[in-house]
Amino acid sequence: MNKDVLSTLFVGIDVSSASNYFCAINFEGKHILDFSITNDLPGSVIAVERIFNALQENDLKYVTMVLESTNVFSFHIANFLASNNSLFNFNSKVFVINPKESSNFRKTYSDMDKTDPQDAFVLADMARCGRINQQPYKASQLFALQRLTRQRFHLVKTIMREKAYMMSNIYLKFSSLYIAKKEDEPFSNLFGNTSKSIIADFTPDDIVNMSDEDMINFIMEKGKSRFSNPQENVKLLKKIARDSYRLDKVAYDPINVAISSSFNTINALEDNLKVIDKAIEKNVKGLCDNEFTILKSIPGIGDVYAAGIISEIGSIDFFKDNNALAKYAGLTWRKTQSGYFEAETTRMTKTGNKYLRYYLIEAVSSVKNHSKEFNDFYTRKYNEVSRGAHKRALALSARKLVRLIFGLLHHNQLYSATKLDNRSN
């Protein structure tokens, strides 16, 4: 047993918008502190004073504090505790955990009320039992960058939702375009300017009745003459128009307005995304230069993906091995077995840091296009199953990327396709 644990004060904090409930116990489970304070600066100062006094009065040398990631309400108290000088001499550590983890741990108690004091106790007891398997909270050093990379995540997800919603209106107006195979689509980018002009302003009958010459001139003008074979584009477009269902004339105007609104929303969001990307590239410079250089040495990982990964990992020293890093990202799979039965497919846990998981998966999606090793691995995993092959292969490739990233950062070395230190533990 680690002797440090015997000298540690374990503090659980149940966070809400207005107040924070603190419960502190020692290794034997004895309650040292139980109190509620306001979730503001004066309340947090009082909390630190009480924790400091409890450490001295009970002759304890270390303090571990745990709270759940509760919307934005946990940010200020976590930041205050992690950066407070009064607790530095006690090797203070603050952990902000996924609520799913504490919820699962709570199930070990067969009969417990759901109250703020009990919730705080559960968090303290998780730490006492050694059930916290992630990095300590890293104050404000990476906060600014993390705000940008998480805002980018939010924008990307919002764009995806808007595109999915818009597709339902596109189906109503151009049903055959919605179901067309990749090789039968008239435009490479359904959400580009040329496609927008066609989908939002024309009905299927308009396209069918327009001459090929006029349609070619139209798409060449909107596409700035970038089509190499406009005749083929027009041929595919007219086939889709002929095959699509027709609507009553009164329905077209409202659907056109809805589709145009979605296009405008997507364009605005994508413009904002470009602004965020530039801000990320600007803010990441001078921050974790060594780690940033190492990640960018991996083919396919650029400034944005490297920044997203760094902002969530913080220091690689917080992770004892690549398995710990994978668990923190939620890139782990639970085994399903009973008797002689063992499931061939298992679900990814997804209980870790969703932002880190997103940037790892996006990064490996790019890496596989630049690295033969990752492309071969992705292809092999893709061909193993018939359902959900792409998502599964990407997730498994991201797990492989975690091993690579951990090894490179841990050993402080650049990526080399010919000579790579595969030590990852």
C-alpha positions as CSV (number, residue, x, y, z in Angstrom):
1,M,0.0,0.0,0.0
2,N,1.2,3.5,-0.9
3,K,2.0,5.2,2.5
4,D,1.0,8.5,1.0
5,V,-2.6,7.4,0.9
6,L,-2.7,6.9,4.6
7,S,-1.7,10.6,5.0
8,T,-4.2,12.0,2.4
9,L,-7.4,14.0,2.9
10,F,-10.0,13.0,0.3
11,V,-12.4,15.7,-0.6
12,G,-15.6,15.3,-2.6
13,I,-17.4,18.4,-4.0
14,D,-20.9,18.3,-5.2
15,V,-21.3,21.3,-7.5
16,S,-24.3,23.3,-8.5
17,S,-24.8,26.7,-9.9
18,A,-25.5,28.4,-6.6
19,S,-23.6,26.3,-4.0
20,N,-20.9,23.6,-3.5
21,Y,-21.1,20.9,-0.9
22,F,-17.8,19.6,0.5
23,C,-17.3,16.2,2.2
24,A,-13.8,15.3,3.4
25,I,-12.7,11.9,4.7
26,N,-9.5,10.2,5.7
27,F,-8.2,6.8,4.5
28,E,-10.2,5.1,7.2
29,G,-13.4,6.7,5.9
30,K,-13.8,9.0,8.9
31,H,-15.7,12.2,8.1
32,I,-13.4,15.2,8.7
33,L,-15.4,17.9,7.0
34,D,-19.1,18.3,5.9
35,F,-20.2,21.8,4.8
36,S,-21.9,23.8,2.1
37,I,-20.7,27.1,0.7
38,T,-21.8,29.5,-2.0
39,N,-20.3,28.8,-5.5
40,D,-18.5,32.1,-5.7
41,L,-15.1,33.5,-4.8
42,P,-15.8,34.3,-1.1
43,G,-17.3,30.8,-0.6
44,S,-14.3,29.2,-2.2
45,V,-11.9,31.1,0.0
46,I,-13.8,29.8,3.1
47,A,-13.6,26.2,1.7
48,V,-9.8,26.4,1.2
49,E,-9.4,27.7,4.7
50,R,-11.4,24.8,6.2
51,I,-9.5,22.2,4.1
52,F,-6.2,23.8,5.1
53,N,-7.1,23.7,8.8
54,A,-8.3,20.1,8.5
55,L,-5.0,19.0,7.0
56,Q,-3.1,20.6,9.8
57,E,-5.3,19.5,12.7
58,N,-5.3,15.9,11.5
59,D,-1.6,15.8,10.6
60,L,-2.3,14.9,7.0
61,K,0.3,15.7,4.3
62,Y,-1.7,15.4,1.0
63,V,-5.1,16.4,-0.3
64,T,-7.0,15.0,-3.3
65,M,-10.2,16.8,-4.4
66,V,-12.8,15.4,-6.8
67,L,-15.8,17.0,-8.5
68,E,-17.9,16.2,-11.5
69,S,-17.8,18.0,-14.8
70,T,-21.1,19.9,-14.3
71,N,-21.7,22.0,-17.4
72,V,-19.7,25.2,-16.8
73,F,-20.5,25.4,-13.1
74,S,-17.5,23.2,-12.1
75,F,-14.9,25.4,-14.0
76,H,-14.4,28.2,-11.5
77,I,-14.2,26.1,-8.3
78,A,-11.9,23.5,-10.0
79,N,-9.6,26.3,-11.3
80,F,-9.6,28.0,-7.9
81,L,-8.7,24.9,-6.0
82,A,-6.0,23.7,-8.6
83,S,-4.2,27.1,-8.5
84,N,-4.5,27.9,-4.8
85,N,-1.1,28.5,-3.2
86,S,-2.4,27.6,0.3
87,L,-2.7,23.9,-0.7
88,F,0.5,23.6,-2.8
89,N,2.5,22.3,0.1
90,F,0.1,19.5,0.5
91,N,0.7,18.2,-3.0
92,S,-2.9,19.1,-3.9
93,K,-4.6,17.4,-6.8
94,V,-7.9,18.3,-8.3
95,F,-9.8,15.8,-10.5
96,V,-12.8,16.8,-12.7
97,I,-14.5,13.5,-13.6
98,N,-17.2,12.3,-16.0
99,P,-20.5,12.1,-14.0
100,K,-21.0,8.6,-15.5
101,E,-18.0,7.4,-13.5
102,S,-19.4,8.5,-10.2
103,S,-22.8,7.2,-11.2
104,N,-21.4,3.7,-11.8
105,F,-19.4,3.8,-8.6
106,R,-22.5,4.9,-6.7
107,K,-24.1,1.6,-7.6
108,T,-21.8,-0.2,-5.2
109,Y,-23.9,1.3,-2.4
110,S,-27.1,-0.8,-2.2
111,D,-29.1,1.7,-0.2
112,M,-28.1,5.4,-0.3
113,D,-30.2,8.5,-0.6
114,K,-29.5,11.0,-3.4
115,T,-28.6,14.1,-1.6
116,D,-25.8,16.7,-2.0
117,P,-23.9,15.5,1.1
118,Q,-24.1,11.9,-0.1
119,D,-23.1,12.8,-3.6
120,A,-20.0,14.6,-2.2
121,F,-19.2,11.6,0.0
122,V,-19.4,9.3,-3.1
123,L,-16.8,11.4,-4.9
124,A,-14.5,11.5,-1.8
125,D,-14.8,7.7,-1.4
126,M,-14.0,7.2,-5.1
127,A,-10.7,8.9,-4.5
128,R,-10.1,7.0,-1.3
129,C,-10.7,3.7,-3.1
130,G,-8.3,4.6,-5.9
131,R,-11.0,4.7,-8.5
132,I,-9.9,7.9,-10.2
133,N,-8.0,7.0,-13.4
134,Q,-7.3,10.2,-15.2
135,Q,-5.0,13.2,-15.1
136,P,-5.4,16.0,-12.5
137,Y,-7.0,19.2,-13.5
138,K,-4.5,21.6,-15.1
139,A,-5.5,25.0,-13.9
140,S,-5.5,27.7,-16.6
141,Q,-2.3,27.0,-18.5
142,L,-4.2,25.4,-21.4
143,F,-7.6,26.9,-20.7
144,A,-7.6,29.5,-23.5
145,L,-6.5,26.9,-26.1
146,Q,-9.0,24.4,-24.8
147,R,-11.8,27.0,-25.1
148,L,-11.0,27.4,-28.8
149,T,-10.7,23.7,-29.6
150,R,-13.9,22.9,-27.7
151,Q,-15.7,25.7,-29.5
152,R,-14.5,24.2,-32.8
153,F,-15.9,20.8,-31.7
154,H,-19.2,22.5,-31.0
155,L,-19.3,24.3,-34.4
156,V,-18.5,21.0,-36.3
157,K,-21.2,19.1,-34.5
158,T,-23.7,22.0,-35.1
159,I,-22.8,22.0,-38.8
160,M,-23.3,18.2,-39.0
161,R,-26.8,18.6,-37.3
162,E,-27.8,21.4,-39.7
163,K,-26.7,19.4,-42.7
164,A,-28.6,16.3,-41.5
165,Y,-31.7,18.5,-41.0
166,M,-31.4,20.1,-44.4
167,M,-31.2,16.7,-46.1
168,S,-34.8,16.0,-45.0
169,N,-35.9,19.0,-47.0
170,I,-33.7,18.1,-49.9
171,Y,-35.4,14.7,-50.0
172,L,-38.8,16.3,-50.2
173,K,-37.7,18.5,-53.2
174,F,-35.2,16.2,-54.9
175,S,-35.9,12.7,-53.6
176,S,-33.5,11.0,-56.1
177,L,-30.6,13.3,-55.1
178,Y,-31.0,12.2,-51.5
179,I,-30.7,8.5,-52.4
180,A,-28.2,8.8,-55.2
181,K,-25.0,6.8,-55.0
182,K,-21.7,8.7,-54.9
183,E,-20.9,8.0,-58.6
184,D,-24.4,9.3,-59.6
185,E,-24.2,12.6,-57.7
186,P,-23.9,15.6,-60.1
187,F,-21.7,17.6,-57.7
188,S,-18.7,16.5,-55.6
189,N,-19.9,18.9,-52.8
190,L,-23.6,18.8,-52.1
191,F,-23.2,21.9,-49.9
192,G,-21.1,24.0,-52.4
193,N,-22.2,27.2,-54.1
194,T,-23.2,25.5,-57.4
195,S,-25.3,22.9,-55.6
196,K,-26.8,25.5,-53.4
197,S,-27.9,27.6,-56.5
198,I,-29.5,24.5,-58.1
199,I,-31.2,23.0,-55.1
200,A,-32.5,26.2,-53.6
201,D,-33.7,28.0,-56.8
202,F,-34.8,25.3,-59.2
203,T,-37.6,22.7,-59.2
204,P,-37.1,19.3,-60.9
205,D,-39.3,20.5,-63.8
206,D,-37.1,23.6,-64.2
207,I,-34.0,21.5,-64.6
208,V,-35.7,19.0,-67.0
209,N,-37.1,21.8,-69.2
210,M,-33.9,23.9,-69.3
211,S,-31.7,23.2,-72.3
212,D,-28.4,21.4,-71.8
213,E,-26.5,24.4,-73.1
214,D,-28.1,26.8,-70.7
215,M,-27.6,24.5,-67.8
216,I,-24.0,24.0,-68.6
217,N,-23.4,27.8,-68.8
218,F,-25.2,28.1,-65.5
219,I,-23.1,25.6,-63.5
220,M,-19.9,26.8,-65.1
221,E,-20.7,30.4,-64.0
222,K,-21.6,29.3,-60.5
223,G,-18.7,26.9,-60.3
224,K,-16.2,29.5,-61.7
225,S,-15.4,27.1,-64.6
226,R,-14.0,24.4,-62.3
227,F,-16.0,21.6,-63.8
228,S,-13.8,19.4,-66.1
229,N,-16.7,17.7,-67.7
230,P,-19.8,19.9,-67.3
231,Q,-21.8,17.8,-69.9
232,E,-21.6,14.8,-67.6
233,N,-22.6,16.9,-64.5
234,V,-25.7,18.2,-66.4
235,K,-26.6,14.6,-67.6
236,L,-26.5,13.3,-64.0
237,L,-28.4,16.4,-62.7
238,K,-31.2,16.0,-65.3
239,K,-31.6,12.3,-64.6
240,I,-32.0,13.0,-60.9
241,A,-34.6,15.7,-61.7
242,R,-36.5,13.3,-63.9
243,D,-36.5,10.6,-61.3
244,S,-37.5,12.7,-58.4
245,Y,-41.1,12.9,-57.0
246,R,-43.1,16.0,-57.8
247,L,-44.7,18.2,-55.1
248,D,-47.7,20.5,-55.3
249,K,-46.6,23.9,-56.5
250,V,-47.6,25.6,-53.2
251,A,-45.0,23.4,-51.4
252,Y,-42.0,24.6,-53.3
253,D,-41.7,28.1,-52.0
254,P,-41.7,27.2,-48.3
255,I,-39.2,24.4,-48.9
256,N,-37.0,26.7,-50.9
257,V,-37.0,29.2,-48.0
258,A,-36.1,26.4,-45.5
259,I,-33.3,25.0,-47.7
260,S,-31.9,28.5,-48.3
261,S,-32.0,29.2,-44.5
262,S,-30.0,26.0,-43.9
263,F,-27.5,26.8,-46.5
264,N,-27.0,30.3,-45.0
265,T,-26.7,28.9,-41.5
266,I,-24.1,26.3,-42.7
267,N,-22.1,29.0,-44.5
268,A,-22.1,31.3,-41.5
269,L,-21.0,28.4,-39.2
270,E,-18.2,27.4,-41.7
271,D,-17.0,31.0,-41.8
272,N,-16.9,31.0,-38.0
273,L,-15.0,27.7,-38.1
274,K,-12.3,29.3,-40.3
275,V,-12.0,32.1,-37.7
276,I,-11.6,29.5,-34.9
277,D,-9.0,27.5,-36.8
278,K,-6.9,30.7,-37.3
279,A,-7.3,31.5,-33.6
280,I,-6.2,28.0,-32.7
281,E,-3.1,28.2,-34.9
282,K,-2.2,31.6,-33.3
283,N,-2.7,30.5,-29.7
284,V,-1.0,27.2,-29.9
285,K,2.3,28.8,-30.9
286,G,4.7,29.1,-27.9
287,L,2.5,26.7,-25.9
288,C,3.8,23.1,-25.4
289,D,6.2,23.7,-28.3
290,N,7.9,20.3,-27.9
291,E,4.7,18.3,-27.8
292,F,3.2,20.3,-30.6
293,T,6.3,19.6,-32.8
294,I,6.1,15.9,-32.0
295,L,2.5,15.5,-32.9
296,K,2.9,17.5,-36.1
297,S,5.7,15.1,-37.1
298,I,3.0,12.4,-37.6
299,P,1.9,12.5,-41.2
300,G,-1.6,13.9,-41.5
301,I,-1.7,15.8,-38.2
302,G,-1.7,19.5,-38.6
303,D,-2.0,22.5,-36.3
304,V,-5.7,22.2,-35.4
305,Y,-5.7,18.4,-34.6
306,A,-2.4,18.7,-32.7
307,A,-3.8,21.6,-30.7
308,G,-7.0,19.7,-29.9
309,I,-5.1,16.7,-28.6
310,I,-2.6,18.8,-26.6
311,S,-5.3,20.9,-25.0
312,E,-7.1,17.8,-23.6
313,I,-4.0,15.7,-22.7
314,G,-2.1,18.5,-21.0
315,S,1.1,16.6,-19.9
316,I,1.8,13.0,-20.9
317,D,3.3,12.5,-17.5
318,F,-0.2,12.3,-16.1
319,F,-0.6,8.9,-17.8
320,K,1.3,5.9,-16.7
321,D,0.9,4.1,-20.0
322,N,-1.0,4.2,-23.3
323,N,-3.9,2.2,-21.7
324,A,-4.5,5.0,-19.2
325,L,-4.5,7.6,-22.0
326,A,-6.9,5.4,-24.1
327,K,-9.2,5.1,-21.1
328,Y,-9.2,8.8,-20.5
329,A,-10.3,9.3,-24.1
330,G,-13.0,6.6,-23.9
331,L,-11.3,4.5,-26.5
332,T,-11.8,1.2,-24.6
333,W,-14.2,-1.7,-25.2
334,R,-15.9,-3.7,-22.5
335,K,-15.7,-7.5,-22.8
336,T,-19.1,-9.3,-22.9
337,Q,-18.9,-12.9,-21.8
338,S,-21.2,-15.3,-20.0
339,G,-20.4,-19.0,-19.5
340,Y,-19.2,-20.4,-22.9
341,F,-20.6,-17.4,-24.7
342,E,-18.4,-14.4,-25.7
343,A,-19.7,-11.6,-27.9
344,E,-17.9,-11.1,-31.1
345,T,-18.7,-7.3,-31.1
346,T,-18.4,-5.1,-28.1
347,R,-19.4,-1.5,-27.5
348,M,-16.9,1.3,-27.0
349,T,-17.2,2.7,-23.5
350,K,-17.3,6.4,-24.5
351,T,-17.1,7.3,-20.8
352,G,-13.9,9.4,-21.2
353,N,-13.1,12.8,-22.6
354,K,-15.4,13.2,-25.6
355,Y,-13.3,16.1,-26.9
356,L,-10.0,14.2,-26.9
357,R,-11.8,11.2,-28.5
358,Y,-13.1,13.4,-31.3
359,Y,-9.7,14.9,-32.1
360,L,-8.0,11.5,-32.0
361,I,-10.6,10.1,-34.4
362,E,-10.5,13.1,-36.7
363,A,-6.7,13.0,-36.6
364,V,-6.4,9.3,-37.5
365,S,-9.0,9.8,-40.3
366,S,-6.3,12.1,-41.8
367,V,-3.3,10.0,-40.8
368,K,-4.6,7.0,-42.6
369,N,-4.5,8.9,-45.9
370,H,-0.8,9.8,-45.4
371,S,0.6,6.6,-43.7
372,K,0.6,3.2,-45.3
373,E,0.8,1.5,-41.9
374,F,-2.4,3.2,-40.7
375,N,-4.1,2.8,-44.0
376,D,-3.4,-1.0,-44.1
377,F,-4.6,-1.3,-40.5
378,Y,-7.8,0.7,-41.2
379,T,-8.5,-1.4,-44.3
380,R,-8.0,-4.7,-42.4
381,K,-10.3,-3.6,-39.6
382,Y,-12.9,-2.3,-42.1
383,N,-13.0,-5.6,-43.9
384,E,-13.6,-7.6,-40.7
385,V,-17.3,-6.7,-40.2
386,S,-20.2,-5.9,-42.4
387,R,-22.1,-3.4,-40.1
388,G,-20.6,-0.1,-39.0
389,A,-17.3,-1.0,-40.6
390,H,-16.1,2.6,-41.1
391,K,-16.8,3.8,-37.6
392,R,-15.3,0.7,-36.1
393,A,-12.2,0.8,-38.2
394,L,-11.7,4.5,-37.4
395,A,-12.1,3.9,-33.6
396,L,-9.7,1.0,-33.6
397,S,-7.2,3.1,-35.7
398,A,-7.6,5.9,-33.2
399,R,-6.7,3.4,-30.4
400,K,-3.5,2.5,-32.4
401,L,-2.8,6.2,-32.8
402,V,-3.0,6.6,-29.0
403,R,-0.2,4.0,-28.6
404,L,1.9,5.9,-31.1
405,I,1.2,9.3,-29.5
406,F,2.0,8.1,-26.0
407,G,5.2,6.4,-27.2
408,L,6.4,9.5,-29.0
409,L,5.5,12.0,-26.2
410,H,6.8,9.7,-23.4
411,H,10.1,9.2,-25.1
412,N,10.3,12.7,-26.5
413,Q,11.0,11.7,-30.1
414,L,9.7,12.6,-33.5
415,Y,7.8,10.2,-35.7
416,S,9.8,8.2,-38.2
417,A,8.2,5.8,-40.6
418,T,11.4,3.7,-41.0
419,K,12.7,3.8,-37.4
420,L,10.0,4.1,-34.7
421,D,10.6,3.3,-31.1
422,N,7.5,1.1,-30.5
423,R,7.8,1.2,-26.7
424,S,4.5,2.4,-25.4
425,N,4.6,1.3,-21.8
